[in-house]
Amino acid sequence: MEILAGRVLLRPADPDVTTAFYRDRLGLAVYREFPGGTVFHLGGGFLEVSGHASEPADRPRAGVALWMQVRDLAAAHKEIVDAGVTVTREPRREPWGLDEMWIADPDGVVIGIVEIPPEHPLRRDTR
């Protein structure tokens, strides 16, 4: 199977609130809009917010998380806090060597914001 592109689909309880969160608070660039949905650039992929959740968002989405890599976690933290987003886990170096912080979208989808330090094995050329 040859994968040409990929995207994550979110079906939020309130599409307008969730779209505003990703667009206005996180500052994701809009790839395209269509009646009932918005697709955002998400690094090498896309994030689509469209439709409605089949159940209320009164609890976090079990088993679902987004991972967003940034160049500068300290700068991302400041931008997020300045935009009024609640940080659920402050930035820190994890035992596996990545610098991470955690937030959640309006439906409780967990979002990991990650910086890969220069000395981390993921930064090494393994050819």
Secondary structure, 3 states (H helix, E strand, C coil): CCCCCCEEEECCCCHHHHHHHHHHHCCCCEEEEECCEEEEEECCEEEEEECCCCCCCCCCCCCCEEEEECCCHHHHHHHHHHCCCCEEEEEEECCCCCEEEEEECCCCCEEEEEECCCCCHHHCCCC
